[in-house]
Amino acid sequence: MASVIAGLAGGVVATIVMTIAMMMGDGGPPPTAALVAKFAGGEPEDYAMPGMALHFVYGIVAGAVFAVGVPLIGLSLGSIGVAIGLGLVYGIVLMIGGMMFWMRMILGMEPDRSMIMMFGTVHVIYGVVLGAFLGAGILA
């Protein structure tokens, strides 16, 4: 069973890889910058770094939730293949939750096709890297 510490570490690694993929994409601020701007006032571009910091916090916490949550629903991260598969599913769930809840309901954004593709791609990358990290048992 993966520990909270392993989940936090996996969240760090997966968020770094995801962020690199995001930066190779459109290069704009993450959607979390729009969340900061909504409450602080101003434009998302004004809050790129706070938005990125918030995104890292989400990614790290999501790693711990995955590491603790998967065994709670009766599944195991013991095999790297299974862990990657579960990570892939988790990335898709995070993508759907991010688009439906954060983007549409909280921020009132309607993402275009390119944003949906980028958002989906980086969340799948996050989930696969997180699953691989935890499945490899680096900090088990």
C-alpha positions in Angstrom: 0.0 0.0 0.0 1.3 3.4 -1.0 1.8 5.8 1.9 0.7 9.4 2.1 4.4 10.5 1.8 4.8 8.4 -1.4 1.6 10.0 -2.7 2.8 13.5 -1.9 6.2 12.8 -3.6 4.4 11.2 -6.6 2.2 14.3 -6.8 5.3 16.5 -6.9 7.0 14.5 -9.6 3.7 14.1 -11.7 3.0 17.9 -11.3 6.5 18.8 -12.5 6.2 16.6 -15.6 2.6 17.9 -16.2 3.8 21.5 -15.9 6.6 20.9 -18.4 4.0 19.5 -20.8 1.8 22.6 -20.2 4.7 25.0 -20.9 5.4 23.3 -24.2 1.7 23.8 -25.1 0.2 27.3 -25.3 2.6 28.8 -22.7 -0.3 30.8 -21.1 -1.1 30.8 -17.4 -2.7 27.8 -15.9 -6.5 27.9 -15.3 -5.7 28.2 -11.6 -4.5 31.7 -12.4 -8.0 32.6 -13.5 -9.2 31.3 -10.2 -6.8 33.5 -8.3 -7.8 36.5 -10.6 -11.5 35.9 -9.9 -11.0 36.4 -6.2 -8.1 38.9 -6.2 -9.3 41.0 -9.2 -7.4 41.6 -12.4 -6.5 39.3 -15.3 -5.2 35.7 -15.1 -1.9 36.8 -16.7 -1.3 39.0 -13.6 -1.4 35.8 -11.5 0.6 33.3 -13.5 3.0 32.5 -10.6 0.4 32.3 -7.8 -1.8 30.3 -10.2 1.1 27.9 -10.8 1.8 27.6 -7.0 -1.9 26.8 -6.5 -1.7 24.2 -9.3 1.3 22.6 -7.6 -0.6 22.4 -4.3 -3.5 20.8 -6.0 -1.2 18.3 -7.8 0.6 17.4 -4.6 -2.6 16.9 -2.6 -4.1 14.9 -5.5 -1.2 12.5 -5.4 -1.8 11.8 -1.7 -5.5 11.4 -2.3 -4.7 8.8 -5.1 -2.2 6.9 -2.9 -4.6 6.7 0.0 -7.9 6.4 -2.0 -7.0 3.6 -4.3 -6.6 1.0 -1.5 -9.7 2.4 0.3 -11.8 1.3 -2.7 -10.3 -2.1 -2.7 -7.7 -1.8 -5.4 -3.9 -2.2 -5.2 -1.0 -0.2 -6.6 1.3 -3.2 -6.2 1.8 -3.8 -9.9 3.3 -1.0 -12.0 1.0 -1.9 -14.9 -2.2 -1.7 -12.8 -0.9 1.5 -11.1 -0.3 3.2 -14.4 -3.8 2.1 -15.6 -5.4 3.4 -12.4 -3.3 6.6 -12.8 -4.6 7.0 -16.3 -8.2 6.7 -15.1 -7.5 9.1 -12.2 -6.0 11.7 -14.7 -9.2 11.5 -16.8 -11.3 11.9 -13.7 -9.3 15.0 -12.7 -9.6 16.4 -16.2 -13.4 16.0 -16.2 -13.7 17.4 -12.7 -11.5 20.3 -13.6 -13.4 21.1 -16.7 -16.9 20.6 -15.4 -16.5 22.0 -11.9 -13.6 24.5 -11.8 -13.7 25.8 -15.4 -17.4 25.8 -16.1 -19.1 26.2 -12.7 -16.6 28.2 -10.7 -14.8 30.3 -13.4 -17.7 30.4 -16.0 -15.2 29.5 -18.7 -16.2 27.6 -21.8 -13.0 25.9 -23.0 -12.4 25.7 -26.7 -11.3 22.5 -28.5 -7.5 23.3 -28.2 -7.9 24.0 -24.4 -9.8 20.8 -23.9 -7.1 18.8 -25.8 -4.3 20.4 -23.8 -6.1 20.1 -20.5 -6.9 16.4 -21.2 -3.4 15.6 -22.4 -1.6 17.1 -19.4 -4.0 15.5 -16.9 -3.5 12.1 -18.5 0.3 12.7 -18.3 -0.1 13.6 -14.6 -2.1 10.4 -13.9 0.2 8.1 -15.8 3.4 9.6 -14.1 1.7 9.4 -10.7 0.7 5.8 -11.2 4.1 4.8 -12.5 5.8 6.5 -9.5 3.6 4.8 -7.0 3.6 1.5 -8.8 7.3 1.4 -8.9 7.3 1.6 -5.1 10.1 4.1 -4.9 9.0 5.3 -1.4 7.0 2.3 -0.3 
